[in-house]
Amino acid sequence: MSTLQLLSHPGPRAEARFAALPCRAQPVEIHLAAGQSFERAVVQGFAEAGFSAGYLRLADIAFERLTYVIPAPAPGDGRAAWYSKTYVLERAEIAEAGLHLGMKDGAPFLHCHGLWSGAGGPLRMGHLLAAGSVLAEAVTMSGWGITGAALEVTPDAETGFDLFAPRAVGEAGSGHPALLCTLRPNEDPHSLLPQLAGGMERARIEGIGSLVNTRFETGTLESYATEMLLRAGRLTGESVILNAASVGFDGTPMSGVLRPHENRICITAELLLIEDPAT
């Protein structure tokens, strides 16, 4: 195995290298209305389903307007990476995406990574700017409503970013036993996931994050900061299989199964582990 690149971050290294809080994940169908910001549509859809936190899978959705950013090189202030300029697509379609609904400053907040294209254009990937994006038509998407924990944006001293972190919120309701998790920079997700799972022997893994030079079984995306979407993830005992899409500085995505123990977290990963769901 070749030497893996690690990144320097501006703040002190946090002692705990992951956070994982127990919660419940309830399968839900979320209705998304057109004609308003995508952010508002998602928040409203989850609220109508009775949830203020959750994870949503998106596929084959037409957008009247889609705005996004991709990873960019370090800005020179000590942080390991940054964001590109804003890209705008008129009449676009999301092929596949995943988003977390959490909180920031007491208000709902979304974090979404996905794959999309403009009319007749190539497949692209990045970080969706939900407040500046608008659905072309109303749709219903499947996801998970979360109770007992939620992701909340807080300042992170190690990376210099404001990042989602799991926080205990209210009582856990019905649904599958689950864990809401975040992983720290330069850590190996294939090693951390069995550790944080505790007694959870089998789980579905959903989520998004960032990696350093994404290494797939069949190739490598050479970019020291990449944004990642888990297309499918599974934990079985000590075995972890992560099928992901990733994008780096050039905006062209790659997809495949991540090579075990040869990937490292860039800034964070925000994951939902759901025990023994139907597959």
Phi and psi restraints in degrees (value plus and minus 20) as a CYANA .aco file:
   2 SER   PHI     -94.1   -54.1
   2 SER   PSI     143.1   183.1
   3 THR   PHI     -87.1   -47.1
   3 THR   PSI     113.1   153.1
   4 LEU   PHI    -108.4   -68.4
   4 LEU   PSI     119.2   159.2
   5 GLN   PHI     -95.9   -55.9
   5 GLN   PSI     113.8   153.8
   6 LEU   PHI    -136.0   -96.0
   6 LEU   PSI     134.8   174.8
   7 LEU   PHI    -129.1   -89.1
   7 LEU   PSI     127.6   167.6
   8 SER   PHI    -110.2   -70.2
   8 SER   PSI     116.8   156.8
   9 HIS   PHI    -138.7   -98.7
   9 HIS   PSI     135.0   175.0
  10 PRO   PHI     -95.0   -55.0
  10 PRO   PSI     -42.7    -2.7
  11 GLY   PHI    -127.7   -87.7
  11 GLY   PSI     158.7   198.7
  12 PRO   PHI     -84.6   -44.6
  12 PRO   PSI     123.6   163.6
  13 ARG   PHI     -90.3   -50.3
  13 ARG   PSI     103.7   143.7
  14 ALA   PHI     -85.9   -45.9
  14 ALA   PSI     120.0   160.0
  15 GLU   PHI     -86.9   -46.9
  15 GLU   PSI     -66.8   -26.8
  16 ALA   PHI     -98.8   -58.8
  16 ALA   PSI     108.9   148.9
  17 ARG   PHI    -118.7   -78.7
  17 ARG   PSI     -18.0    22.0
  18 PHE   PHI    -176.6  -136.6
  18 PHE   PSI     142.4   182.4
  19 ALA   PHI    -149.7  -109.7
  19 ALA   PSI     118.1   158.1
  20 ALA   PHI    -167.9  -127.9
  20 ALA   PSI     100.6   140.6
  21 LEU   PHI    -137.7   -97.7
  21 LEU   PSI     115.7   155.7
  22 PRO   PHI     -88.1   -48.1
  22 PRO   PSI     125.0   165.0
  23 CYS   PHI    -177.1  -137.1
  23 CYS   PSI    -193.2  -153.2
  24 ARG   PHI    -144.1  -104.1
  24 ARG   PSI     119.3   159.3
  25 ALA   PHI    -138.4   -98.4
  25 ALA   PSI      96.4   136.4
  26 GLN   PHI    -124.7   -84.7
  26 GLN   PSI     104.2   144.2
  27 PRO   PHI     -79.8   -39.8
  27 PRO   PSI     114.1   154.1
  28 VAL   PHI    -159.4  -119.4
  28 VAL   PSI     134.9   174.9
  29 GLU   PHI    -127.3   -87.3
  29 GLU   PSI     100.8   140.8
  30 ILE   PHI    -126.7   -86.7
  30 ILE   PSI     103.1   143.1
  31 HIS   PHI    -109.7   -69.7
  31 HIS   PSI     104.2   144.2
  32 LEU   PHI    -132.4   -92.4
  32 LEU   PSI     100.8   140.8
  33 ALA   PHI    -106.5   -66.5
  33 ALA   PSI     126.1   166.1
  34 ALA   PHI    -108.1   -68.1
  34 ALA   PSI     150.4   190.4
  35 GLY   PHI      64.3   104.3
  35 GLY   PSI     -11.0    29.0
  36 GLN   PHI    -162.7  -122.7
  36 GLN   PSI     157.2   197.2
  37 SER   PHI     -83.4   -43.4
  37 SER   PSI     128.1   168.1
  38 PHE   PHI     -82.0   -42.0
  38 PHE   PSI     -55.7   -15.7
  39 GLU   PHI     -76.4   -36.4
  39 GLU   PSI     -70.3   -30.3
  40 ARG   PHI     -84.0   -44.0
  40 ARG   PSI     -58.9   -18.9
  41 ALA   PHI     -81.6   -41.6
  41 ALA   PSI     -62.7   -22.7
  42 VAL   PHI     -87.4   -47.4
  42 VAL   PSI     -68.0   -28.0
  43 VAL   PHI     -80.0   -40.0
  43 VAL   PSI     -64.4   -24.4
  44 GLN   PHI     -85.0   -45.0
  44 GLN   PSI     -61.5   -21.5
  45 GLY   PHI     -82.6   -42.6
  45 GLY   PSI     -64.4   -24.4
  46 PHE   PHI     -86.2   -46.2
  46 PHE   PSI     -59.7   -19.7
  47 ALA   PHI     -82.3   -42.3
  47 ALA   PSI     -60.5   -20.5
  48 GLU   PHI     -84.8   -44.8
  48 GLU   PSI     -48.4    -8.4
  49 ALA   PHI    -104.9   -64.9
  49 ALA   PSI     -25.2    14.8
  50 GLY   PHI      74.1   114.1
  50 GLY   PSI       2.0    42.0
  51 PHE   PHI    -151.9  -111.9
  51 PHE   PSI     125.9   165.9
  52 SER   PHI    -131.4   -91.4
  52 SER   PSI     -20.1    19.9
  53 ALA   PHI    -163.2  -123.2
  53 ALA   PSI     127.9   167.9
  54 GLY   PHI     154.6   194.6
  54 GLY   PSI     159.9   199.9
  55 TYR   PHI    -150.6  -110.6
  55 TYR   PSI     114.7   154.7
  56 LEU   PHI    -146.2  -106.2
  56 LEU   PSI     114.5   154.5
  57 ARG   PHI    -118.6   -78.6
  57 ARG   PSI     113.6   153.6
  58 LEU   PHI    -137.9   -97.9
  58 LEU   PSI     122.3   162.3
  59 ALA   PHI    -177.6  -137.6
  59 ALA   PSI     117.4   157.4
  60 ASP   PHI      34.1    74.1
  60 ASP   PSI      35.2    75.2
  61 ILE   PHI    -136.6   -96.6
  61 ILE   PSI     108.1   148.1
  62 ALA   PHI    -104.6   -64.6
  62 ALA   PSI     114.4   154.4
  63 PHE   PHI    -136.7   -96.7
  63 PHE   PSI     117.7   157.7
  64 GLU   PHI     -91.2   -51.2
  64 GLU   PSI     -56.1   -16.1
  65 ARG   PHI    -169.8  -129.8
  65 ARG   PSI     113.6   153.6
  66 LEU   PHI    -152.2  -112.2
  66 LEU   PSI     105.7   145.7
  67 THR   PHI    -138.6   -98.6
  67 THR   PSI     123.0   163.0
  68 TYR   PHI    -178.7  -138.7
  68 TYR   PSI     147.1   187.1
  69 VAL   PHI    -149.2  -109.2
  69 VAL   PSI     143.7   183.7
  70 ILE   PHI    -145.5  -105.5
  70 ILE   PSI     149.5   189.5
  71 PRO   PHI     -82.4   -42.4
  71 PRO   PSI     130.9   170.9
  72 ALA   PHI    -158.2  -118.2
  72 ALA   PSI     139.4   179.4
  73 PRO   PHI     -79.1   -39.1
  73 PRO   PSI     143.5   183.5
  74 ALA   PHI     -72.8   -32.8
  74 ALA   PSI     118.1   158.1
  75 PRO   PHI     -99.8   -59.8
  75 PRO   PSI     -25.9    14.1
  76 GLY   PHI      73.8   113.8
  76 GLY   PSI     -12.7    27.3
  77 ASP   PHI    -127.5   -87.5
  77 ASP   PSI      -6.3    33.7
  78 GLY   PHI      83.7   123.7
  78 GLY   PSI     -44.5    -4.5
  79 ARG   PHI     -89.9   -49.9
  79 ARG   PSI     129.0   169.0
  80 ALA   PHI     -96.7   -56.7
  80 ALA   PSI     -40.1    -0.1
  81 ALA   PHI    -181.9  -141.9
  81 ALA   PSI     155.5   195.5
  82 TRP   PHI    -169.9  -129.9
  82 TRP   PSI    -185.0  -145.0
  83 TYR   PHI    -133.6   -93.6
  83 TYR   PSI     133.9   173.9
  84 SER   PHI     -97.8   -57.8
  84 SER   PSI    -198.0  -158.0
  85 LYS   PHI     -83.0   -43.0
  85 LYS   PSI     146.7   186.7
  86 THR   PHI    -102.4   -62.4
  86 THR   PSI     109.0   149.0
  87 TYR   PHI    -119.3   -79.3
  87 TYR   PSI     122.1   162.1
  88 VAL   PHI    -145.6  -105.6
  88 VAL   PSI     106.4   146.4
  89 LEU   PHI    -135.7   -95.7
  89 LEU   PSI     104.0   144.0
  90 GLU   PHI    -113.4   -73.4
  90 GLU   PSI     113.6   153.6
  91 ARG   PHI      38.7    78.7
  91 ARG   PSI      56.5    96.5
  92 ALA   PHI    -141.3  -101.3
  92 ALA   PSI     148.8   188.8
  93 GLU   PHI    -157.2  -117.2
  93 GLU   PSI     109.2   149.2
  94 ILE   PHI    -100.2   -60.2
  94 ILE   PSI     102.7   142.7
  95 ALA   PHI    -100.1   -60.1
  95 ALA   PSI     -61.6   -21.6
  96 GLU   PHI    -184.6  -144.6
  96 GLU   PSI     119.1   159.1
  97 ALA   PHI    -180.3  -140.3
  97 ALA   PSI     142.9   182.9
  98 GLY   PHI    -156.7  -116.7
  98 GLY   PSI     122.4   162.4
  99 LEU   PHI    -160.9  -120.9
  99 LEU   PSI     123.7   163.7
 100 HIS   PHI    -119.3   -79.3
 100 HIS   PSI     115.8   155.8
 101 LEU   PHI    -124.8   -84.8
 101 LEU   PSI     100.0   140.0
 102 GLY   PHI    -158.5  -118.5
 102 GLY   PSI    -162.1  -122.1
 103 MET   PHI    -156.6  -116.6
 103 MET   PSI     130.8   170.8
 104 LYS   PHI    -166.1  -126.1
 104 LYS   PSI     104.0   144.0
 105 ASP   PHI      32.6    72.6
 105 ASP   PSI      17.6    57.6
 106 GLY   PHI      60.4   100.4
 106 GLY   PSI     -19.1    20.9
 107 ALA   PHI    -136.5   -96.5
 107 ALA   PSI     138.1   178.1
 108 PRO   PHI     -80.7   -40.7
 108 PRO   PSI     126.3   166.3
 109 PHE   PHI    -166.3  -126.3
 109 PHE   PSI     118.5   158.5
 110 LEU   PHI    -132.2   -92.2
 110 LEU   PSI     128.1   168.1
 111 HIS   PHI    -154.4  -114.4
 111 HIS   PSI      99.6   139.6
 112 CYS   PHI    -156.0  -116.0
 112 CYS   PSI     110.9   150.9
 113 HIS   PHI    -140.4  -100.4
 113 HIS   PSI     122.8   162.8
 114 GLY   PHI    -187.8  -147.8
 114 GLY   PSI    -199.7  -159.7
 115 LEU   PHI    -134.4   -94.4
 115 LEU   PSI     114.4   154.4
 116 TRP   PHI    -176.0  -136.0
 116 TRP   PSI     153.5   193.5
 117 SER   PHI    -170.9  -130.9
 117 SER   PSI     132.5   172.5
 118 GLY   PHI    -103.6   -63.6
 118 GLY   PSI     157.3   197.3
 119 ALA   PHI     -79.1   -39.1
 119 ALA   PSI      92.6   132.6
 120 GLY   PHI      51.3    91.3
 120 GLY   PSI     -13.0    27.0
 121 GLY   PHI    -115.3   -75.3
 121 GLY   PSI     155.2   195.2
 122 PRO   PHI     -93.3   -53.3
 122 PRO   PSI     141.8   181.8
 123 LEU   PHI     -89.3   -49.3
 123 LEU   PSI     111.3   151.3
 124 ARG   PHI    -144.3  -104.3
 124 ARG   PSI     152.3   192.3
 125 MET   PHI    -171.4  -131.4
 125 MET   PSI     135.3   175.3
 126 GLY   PHI     151.6   191.6
 126 GLY   PSI    -176.6  -136.6
 127 HIS   PHI    -124.6   -84.6
 127 HIS   PSI      91.9   131.9
 128 LEU   PHI     -89.7   -49.7
 128 LEU   PSI     114.1   154.1
 129 LEU   PHI    -115.2   -75.2
 129 LEU   PSI      74.1   114.1
 130 ALA   PHI     -86.8   -46.8
 130 ALA   PSI     -52.0   -12.0
 131 ALA   PHI     -88.3   -48.3
 131 ALA   PSI     -44.6    -4.6
 132 GLY   PHI    -124.2   -84.2
 132 GLY   PSI      -7.6    32.4
 133 SER   PHI    -135.4   -95.4
 133 SER   PSI     127.7   167.7
 134 VAL   PHI    -156.7  -116.7
 134 VAL   PSI     110.5   150.5
 135 LEU   PHI     -88.1   -48.1
 135 LEU   PSI     126.4   166.4
 136 ALA   PHI    -103.6   -63.6
 136 ALA   PSI     -44.2    -4.2
 137 GLU   PHI    -175.3  -135.3
 137 GLU   PSI     137.5   177.5
 138 ALA   PHI     -89.3   -49.3
 138 ALA   PSI     120.8   160.8
 139 VAL   PHI    -161.8  -121.8
 139 VAL   PSI     146.2   186.2
 140 THR   PHI    -144.2  -104.2
 140 THR   PSI     107.4   147.4
 141 MET   PHI    -143.1  -103.1
 141 MET   PSI     132.4   172.4
 142 SER   PHI    -111.0   -71.0
 142 SER   PSI     125.1   165.1
 143 GLY   PHI    -182.5  -142.5
 143 GLY   PSI    -178.7  -138.7
 144 TRP   PHI    -152.6  -112.6
 144 TRP   PSI     104.2   144.2
 145 GLY   PHI    -106.1   -66.1
 145 GLY   PSI     114.2   154.2
 146 ILE   PHI    -132.7   -92.7
 146 ILE   PSI     112.9   152.9
 147 THR   PHI    -148.1  -108.1
 147 THR   PSI     132.7   172.7
 148 GLY   PHI      72.6   112.6
 148 GLY   PSI     -38.0     2.0
 149 ALA   PHI    -178.5  -138.5
 149 ALA   PSI     139.4   179.4
 150 ALA   PHI    -173.4  -133.4
 150 ALA   PSI     134.7   174.7
 151 LEU   PHI    -103.2   -63.2
 151 LEU   PSI     114.5   154.5
 152 GLU   PHI    -151.5  -111.5
 152 GLU   PSI     112.6   152.6
 153 VAL   PHI     -92.2   -52.2
 153 VAL   PSI     105.3   145.3
 154 THR   PHI    -158.6  -118.6
 154 THR   PSI     133.3   173.3
 155 PRO   PHI     -83.0   -43.0
 155 PRO   PSI     117.0   157.0
 156 ASP   PHI    -135.8   -95.8
 156 ASP   PSI      94.0   134.0
 157 ALA   PHI     -86.2   -46.2
 157 ALA   PSI     -56.4   -16.4
 158 GLU   PHI     -84.1   -44.1
 158 GLU   PSI     -68.3   -28.3
 159 THR   PHI    -113.8   -73.8
 159 THR   PSI     -40.1    -0.1
 160 GLY   PHI      61.3   101.3
 160 GLY   PSI     -12.5    27.5
 161 PHE   PHI    -125.0   -85.0
 161 PHE   PSI     140.5   180.5
 162 ASP   PHI    -109.1   -69.1
 162 ASP   PSI      99.1   139.1
 163 LEU   PHI    -146.9  -106.9
 163 LEU   PSI     133.2   173.2
 164 PHE   PHI     -83.9   -43.9
 164 PHE   PSI     119.0   159.0
 165 ALA   PHI    -160.8  -120.8
 165 ALA   PSI     123.3   163.3
 166 PRO   PHI     -92.1   -52.1
 166 PRO   PSI     118.5   158.5
 167 ARG   PHI    -152.8  -112.8
 167 ARG   PSI     122.0   162.0
 168 ALA   PHI     -88.8   -48.8
 168 ALA   PSI     112.4   152.4
 169 VAL   PHI    -159.4  -119.4
 169 VAL   PSI      91.5   131.5
 170 GLY   PHI      41.8    81.8
 170 GLY   PSI    -178.1  -138.1
 171 GLU   PHI    -117.7   -77.7
 171 GLU   PSI     124.6   164.6
 172 ALA   PHI     -93.5   -53.5
 172 ALA   PSI     113.2   153.2
 173 GLY   PHI    -113.4   -73.4
 173 GLY   PSI    -167.1  -127.1
 174 SER   PHI    -103.6   -63.6
 174 SER   PSI     149.7   189.7
 175 GLY   PHI     101.4   141.4
 175 GLY   PSI    -192.4  -152.4
 176 HIS   PHI     -94.6   -54.6
 176 HIS   PSI     119.8   159.8
 177 PRO   PHI     -77.5   -37.5
 177 PRO   PSI     116.6   156.6
 178 ALA   PHI    -169.0  -129.0
 178 ALA   PSI     148.7   188.7
 179 LEU   PHI    -150.0  -110.0
 179 LEU   PSI     110.5   150.5
 180 LEU   PHI    -119.8   -79.8
 180 LEU   PSI     102.2   142.2
 181 CYS   PHI    -152.6  -112.6
 181 CYS   PSI     132.6   172.6
 182 THR   PHI    -153.8  -113.8
 182 THR   PSI     126.9   166.9
 183 LEU   PHI    -134.8   -94.8
 183 LEU   PSI     128.6   168.6
 184 ARG   PHI    -111.1   -71.1
 184 ARG   PSI     143.3   183.3
 185 PRO   PHI     -79.8   -39.8
 185 PRO   PSI     128.2   168.2
 186 ASN   PHI      47.1    87.1
 186 ASN   PSI     -10.0    30.0
 187 GLU   PHI    -113.7   -73.7
 187 GLU   PSI     136.8   176.8
 188 ASP   PHI    -111.2   -71.2
 188 ASP   PSI      90.5   130.5
 189 PRO   PHI     -82.1   -42.1
 189 PRO   PSI     -53.5   -13.5
 190 HIS   PHI     -86.8   -46.8
 190 HIS   PSI     -45.9    -5.9
 191 SER   PHI    -105.8   -65.8
 191 SER   PSI     -59.8   -19.8
 192 LEU   PHI     -91.2   -51.2
 192 LEU   PSI     -56.4   -16.4
 193 LEU   PHI     -81.4   -41.4
 193 LEU   PSI     -65.2   -25.2
 194 PRO   PHI     -83.4   -43.4
 194 PRO   PSI     -51.6   -11.6
 195 GLN   PHI     -85.9   -45.9
 195 GLN   PSI     -69.1   -29.1
 196 LEU   PHI     -95.5   -55.5
 196 LEU   PSI     -39.6     0.4
 197 ALA   PHI     -88.3   -48.3
 197 ALA   PSI     -41.2    -1.2
 198 GLY   PHI      41.5    81.5
 198 GLY   PSI    -142.6  -102.6
 199 GLY   PHI    -107.4   -67.4
 199 GLY   PSI     -13.5    26.5
 200 MET   PHI     -98.8   -58.8
 200 MET   PSI      85.1   125.1
 201 GLU   PHI    -101.8   -61.8
 201 GLU   PSI     -52.8   -12.8
 202 ARG   PHI    -155.9  -115.9
 202 ARG   PSI     110.7   150.7
 203 ALA   PHI    -173.6  -133.6
 203 ALA   PSI     128.2   168.2
 204 ARG   PHI    -105.2   -65.2
 204 ARG   PSI     122.1   162.1
 205 ILE   PHI    -138.9   -98.9
 205 ILE   PSI     102.1   142.1
 206 GLU   PHI    -137.8   -97.8
 206 GLU   PSI     131.6   171.6
 207 GLY   PHI     130.6   170.6
 207 GLY   PSI    -195.2  -155.2
 208 ILE   PHI    -160.2  -120.2
 208 ILE   PSI     148.5   188.5
 209 GLY   PHI     154.5   194.5
 209 GLY   PSI    -177.9  -137.9
 210 SER   PHI    -159.9  -119.9
 210 SER   PSI     126.7   166.7
 211 LEU   PHI    -150.6  -110.6
 211 LEU   PSI     138.7   178.7
 212 VAL   PHI    -114.3   -74.3
 212 VAL   PSI      95.1   135.1
 213 ASN   PHI      29.4    69.4
 213 ASN   PSI      59.2    99.2
 214 THR   PHI     -80.0   -40.0
 214 THR   PSI     102.0   142.0
 215 ARG   PHI    -127.8   -87.8
 215 ARG   PSI      95.4   135.4
 216 PHE   PHI    -118.1   -78.1
 216 PHE   PSI     147.2   187.2
 217 GLU   PHI     -79.8   -39.8
 217 GLU   PSI     -48.5    -8.5
 218 THR   PHI    -135.5   -95.5
 218 THR   PSI      -4.4    35.6
 219 GLY   PHI     141.3   181.3
 219 GLY   PSI     157.6   197.6
 220 THR   PHI    -152.8  -112.8
 220 THR   PSI     115.4   155.4
 221 LEU   PHI    -111.2   -71.2
 221 LEU   PSI      89.3   129.3
 222 GLU   PHI    -104.4   -64.4
 222 GLU   PSI      77.1   117.1
 223 SER   PHI    -183.9  -143.9
 223 SER   PSI     102.2   142.2
 224 TYR   PHI     -90.8   -50.8
 224 TYR   PSI     -28.5    11.5
 225 ALA   PHI    -153.8  -113.8
 225 ALA   PSI     102.7   142.7
 226 THR   PHI    -151.8  -111.8
 226 THR   PSI     129.9   169.9
 227 GLU   PHI    -121.3   -81.3
 227 GLU   PSI     119.8   159.8
 228 MET   PHI    -149.1  -109.1
 228 MET   PSI     120.8   160.8
 229 LEU   PHI    -139.7   -99.7
 229 LEU   PSI     105.8   145.8
 230 LEU   PHI     -96.9   -56.9
 230 LEU   PSI      96.8   136.8
 231 ARG   PHI    -103.8   -63.8
 231 ARG   PSI     -51.8   -11.8
 232 ALA   PHI    -181.8  -141.8
 232 ALA   PSI     117.0   157.0
 233 GLY   PHI    -162.9  -122.9
 233 GLY   PSI     124.2   164.2
 234 ARG   PHI    -166.1  -126.1
 234 ARG   PSI     112.2   152.2
 235 LEU   PHI    -133.0   -93.0
 235 LEU   PSI     107.9   147.9
 236 THR   PHI    -154.9  -114.9
 236 THR   PSI      80.0   120.0
 237 GLY   PHI      43.5    83.5
 237 GLY   PSI    -142.6  -102.6
 238 GLU   PHI    -109.0   -69.0
 238 GLU   PSI     -24.4    15.6
 239 SER   PHI    -110.0   -70.0
 239 SER   PSI     111.7   151.7
 240 VAL   PHI    -148.5  -108.5
 240 VAL   PSI     105.5   145.5
 241 ILE   PHI    -138.7   -98.7
 241 ILE   PSI     102.3   142.3
 242 LEU   PHI    -143.9  -103.9
 242 LEU   PSI      93.2   133.2
 243 ASN   PHI    -120.7   -80.7
 243 ASN   PSI     101.6   141.6
 244 ALA   PHI    -158.0  -118.0
 244 ALA   PSI     139.3   179.3
 245 ALA   PHI    -132.6   -92.6
 245 ALA   PSI     126.7   166.7
 246 SER   PHI    -165.7  -125.7
 246 SER   PSI     131.6   171.6
 247 VAL   PHI    -159.8  -119.8
 247 VAL   PSI     123.4   163.4
 248 GLY   PHI    -138.8   -98.8
 248 GLY   PSI    -171.4  -131.4
 249 PHE   PHI     -84.8   -44.8
 249 PHE   PSI     -46.1    -6.1
 250 ASP   PHI    -108.7   -68.7
 250 ASP   PSI     -25.3    14.7
 251 GLY   PHI      61.2   101.2
 251 GLY   PSI     -19.5    20.5
 252 THR   PHI    -117.9   -77.9
 252 THR   PSI     100.5   140.5
 253 PRO   PHI     -99.6   -59.6
 253 PRO   PSI     136.4   176.4
 254 MET   PHI    -148.1  -108.1
 254 MET   PSI     132.1   172.1
 255 SER   PHI    -157.2  -117.2
 255 SER   PSI     135.3   175.3
 256 GLY   PHI     136.5   176.5
 256 GLY   PSI    -194.5  -154.5
 257 VAL   PHI    -102.3   -62.3
 257 VAL   PSI     110.1   150.1
 258 LEU   PHI     -89.4   -49.4
 258 LEU   PSI     117.4   157.4
 259 ARG   PHI     -90.1   -50.1
 259 ARG   PSI     101.4   141.4
 260 PRO   PHI     -77.4   -37.4
 260 PRO   PSI     114.2   154.2
 261 HIS   PHI      44.4    84.4
 261 HIS   PSI      -4.8    35.2
 262 GLU   PHI    -141.4  -101.4
 262 GLU   PSI      -0.2    39.8
 263 ASN   PHI    -145.6  -105.6
 263 ASN   PSI     129.1   169.1
 264 ARG   PHI    -151.4  -111.4
 264 ARG   PSI     123.4   163.4
 265 ILE   PHI     -86.5   -46.5
 265 ILE   PSI     117.2   157.2
 266 CYS   PHI    -103.7   -63.7
 266 CYS   PSI     -86.9   -46.9
 267 ILE   PHI    -132.5   -92.5
 267 ILE   PSI     -70.9   -30.9
 268 THR   PHI    -183.1  -143.1
 268 THR   PSI     146.3   186.3
 269 ALA   PHI    -157.3  -117.3
 269 ALA   PSI     116.3   156.3
 270 GLU   PHI    -137.1   -97.1
 270 GLU   PSI      88.1   128.1
 271 LEU   PHI    -145.6  -105.6
 271 LEU   PSI     129.8   169.8
 272 LEU   PHI    -141.2  -101.2
 272 LEU   PSI      96.3   136.3
 273 LEU   PHI    -119.2   -79.2
 273 LEU   PSI     103.1   143.1
 274 ILE   PHI    -136.8   -96.8
 274 ILE   PSI      98.9   138.9
 275 GLU   PHI     -91.3   -51.3
 275 GLU   PSI     107.9   147.9
 276 ASP   PHI      23.3    63.3
 276 ASP   PSI      30.0    70.0
 277 PRO   PHI     -96.2   -56.2
 277 PRO   PSI     145.4   185.4
 278 ALA   PHI     -87.4   -47.4
 278 ALA   PSI     117.8   157.8
